Amino acid sequence: MGLSDWFSEFCSSIQVQDGGTISTRYKNITSRLNTDFWNTTSDTSHSLYVGSYGRNTAIQGFSDLDMIFRLPYSEYEKYNNYSGNGQSAMLQAVKTSIEKTYSTTSIRADGQVIVVPFNDGISFEVVPAFNNKNDSFTYPDANNGGSWKVTNPKPEIQAIRDRNNACNGNLVPLCRMMRAWKRKWEVPIGGLLIDTFAYQFIESWQYRDKSYFYYDYMCRDFFKWMAEQDADQEYWKAPGSGQYVYGKGLFQYKGKRCYNISIEAIAHETATPKQEWSAKQKWRDIFGTDFPN
């Protein structure tokens, strides 16, 4: 089994495996909310996967699945006219609806979302929202007395999809591999920032249209690119939407560490004779035990 097979197997092993279960829950929640707010039992209307799952960059073992459920504008008018915290009241109304389907689950309203935890470790985070004319969404924030915020996930989802297609399907695997690295190295970086970096990096990477055979170079060069990001920079602009994505801490040092380890891995791959076992151990140092042994 050669280099191309290692990375192909690795990328397959970190793909989300329980999509059927996720889809069932998503449809159950959607159908319940549609019944209560739209007078329809549709299990697809008014809902949208967002976050890493919506961008197709989540990996197996992820914990939070984000979904937006669009409410009728009349609900906005109702809760916007509250004398108190209408946003909190709206979240409670959505929570009460979901509890009709998942009555034994410890559902809670948490600031901007309804959290629906399941016993396999995945929590659905349902964002009730209203469609704006530009296809962005207004959603409630119950913190600090209540306010309305805006999010714009659709252009982000489309931008990732378009660039992935333009790069021979290499962008999404890069986003996923870097989530495995984040998990292994406990890197203080959010998923959207990983996707933003990968999106920016791969646009001008010279082998962006190649195959798994170049994934060792892709990881090496991406770690170098990350390590060279300005440590004083506070935010970056998300693909598609241009929304600000704030950093959570310094990731550059761990990026540089893994750049150096990837150089060692490639040296083992290209040695004469090849030192494949040693190379794979280096990649496992970077990505963890999902990388083939």
N, C-alpha and C positions, 0 to 999 in steps of 0.2 A: 504494500500500500504506500503510495507516494504522497508527496506534499499536497497535491491537489485533493486527494482523497481525505487527508487529515482534516483539511479545512471544510470540505464538503460535509464530512461526518459531524464535525463540530457544530457547523451552522444548523444542521438538521436536529442535533440533540438539544439545542437551546430554543428551538421553535416552540411556541405555545401548543401543548398537546391536547388540552381539554376544551377545544373550541365548541364542541357540541353542548356541553354543560353550560358554558358561558352564554351561548345563543339562547338556550332554553330559559335561563334566568332573565336575560335581557328582554325576551319576548313576554315573559310573565309580568315583569314590571311595566313594560310598555302597555300591554293589554289592560292591566289594572288601572293605570293612570288615564288611558284613553276612555275607559268606561266611566270614570268619575268626572273627568274634565271635558271630554269631547263627545260624549254620548255615542261612542263607537267601541267595538271590541277588537279593533285592529291591533295586531302585535308588532307592527312595524311603523305605522304612521307616527309622525311628530317626534321620533327618537333618532338619536345619532350617537354612534360610538365616537368618542374623542380621546384625548390623551395618547399615550403610547400605543394602546390597542387600536385606536382609530387610525393612527399613522402607520400601523402594521410593524412597529418597531419593538413591541414588548417581547419579553422572553419568558420561557417556562419558569414558574416560581415567582412571577410578579404578583404583587399583593393588592394593588388598587386598580379597578377598572372604572374609567370615567365615562359617563354617558350624560348627554343633554336630553331633557324632555321639554318640548316646546308647549307652553300653556297658551290658552286663548288670551287675546289682549284685554278682554274684560277683567281677567284676573289681575292684571297689572293695575288697571284703574281702581279696582277694589282695594288692593293692598297698599297702593300708593296714597290713597286717601285716608289711611288709618291715622289716628291721632298719635298712636304710639309707634312701636317698632313693627310696621307692616311686613317687613322682610322676614322677621322671625315668625310672625303669624302664618305667612305663606309657606314657609318651610314646614311648619307644624301640620298644615293642611295636606301637604304632599306626603309627609311622613305617615299621617293617619290613613291615607289612601293605600300606601304600599303595605301597611300593616294588615290590611284585609286579606292580602295574599300570603304574606310571610309573618303570620301572627306570633310565632315562637322565636323569631329572630330578634336580637337586641338592636333594633333599628334606633338610630339617633340622628337628630338634626345637629350639624356641626358647622356653624358659621355661615357657610355658603353652599353646603351640600347636605343631602340625606345619605347617611352611611348605612348600607345594608350588608352586614358581615355574614359570611357563610363558613361552615365548619371545615372547609378544605383550605382555608387561609386567604381566600380571595374576598375582598370587600368591594361591592358596587358603590360608587359615589355618584349619586344622581343629582344633577344640577338642573333645577327647574328654571326655565328661561323663556324669554320672549324674542321673536324674530324682529330684527330691525330691517329697514329698507335696503341697507347695503349687505344683507345676509349675515351680519354679525348678530350676536345675541346679548341681550340685557339680562342680568341675573341678580338675585338678591344677595346682599351681604348683611347678616344680622348683627355683626360686630359693631361696637361703639355706637349703639343707638339705631343702627340700620341705615343702609344706603344701597344704591344700585350701581353695579359695575358692568363693564362690557368685555366680552371675549370674542375672538374671531378665529375659530379653529378650522373652518372649512378650507380657506386658502392654504393653511399649513399642511393639511392632509393632502391637498392637491399638489402642492409644491414638492413634497416628498415623493409622491407617486410619479410625477412627471420626471423628476431628476433621476429617480431609480430606473425608469424606463430608458432614459437617455444614456445611462451608464451601464447598460447590459445587466441590469438587476443587481448591481454591486452595492448600492447605497444602503438598502435595508439590511443586508447581512452585516455591513460595517456598523450600523447603529446597534444591532443586536449583540455583536461581539463586544462592543465597548460597554454594553450593559453588564455582560459577564465579567469584564475587567473591573467595572465599578464595584460589583458585588464582591469579587475576590479581594480587591485592594481597599475596599471601604472608602471610595473616592467621594469627596464632598461635592457632588455635581448632580444636577437634576436631569431627568430624561429628556426634556425638551432642549436643554442646552447641549446634551450629547448629540441629539439629532441636528441641531443647528450647526454645530461644529462639523459633523460628518457631511452635511449638505454643502457647507462652504468649502471644505477641504477637497471633496471629490470633483468639484466643478473643473478644477485645473490640474488634477492629478494625471500624470502622463499615461498611466495604465488603466484608466477608469473603464475602458471598454473590454478589458481582458477577462480571464476566467479565474477559477479558484487557484490556479497555479501561481497567481501573482498576489495572493492574499497575505503572504508573509511580508512582502514589500509594502502592501497597503497598510498593514498594522504598524510596521516600523515607521513609515512616513507619517502616518496619522499621529502616532505618539510624539514624534519630533515636532509636528505642527502644533499640537496641543501644548507641548512644553514651552514653545516660543510665544504663546499668547501673553499679552501684557498683564502682569500680575496686579496692576492698579486699575484695570478695567472693571467696571461694576456690572455692566449689562451688555448684551448683544441683541441683535434683531432677529426674530424668528423668521424662518422661511415663509414666503407667501404673505403673511399678515403684517410683518414688520413690528409686531408687538415686542416690547422689551422683555428679555429673558435675563433675569438677574442671577449672578453667580452665588453659590452657597458656601464657598471657601476656596482655598488654593488647591488646584488640581495639578499645577504645572510640575511640581516635584515628582509626583508619582508617574506622571506622563514621561518625564525624563528617565526615571528609573526603568520603566518598561521599554522605552526606546533602546536603552543600553542592553537590556535582556534580549530584546528581539534581534539586535545585532549579533549577540552570541548565538542565538538559535540559528540564524541564517549562516553563520560561520560553520556550525556543525553540519548544516544541510549541504554546504558546498565543499566540505572537506574531502580529501582523497585518502582513503575511501570515505564514503558518506557516514556520518555518525548520527543516524536517524533517531535512535533511542534518546541520545543526549539532546537532540534538537527538540523532540517532543516534550521532554522534561522542562525545557526552557519555556515552551509555549504554555505548558501546564502551570508553571510558576506565574505566568501572566494572567491566564484565563481560568485557572482552576481545573477541577477534575472532569468537567464536561469535555475538555479537549482530550482526544484519544491518546491512550498510553502506548 
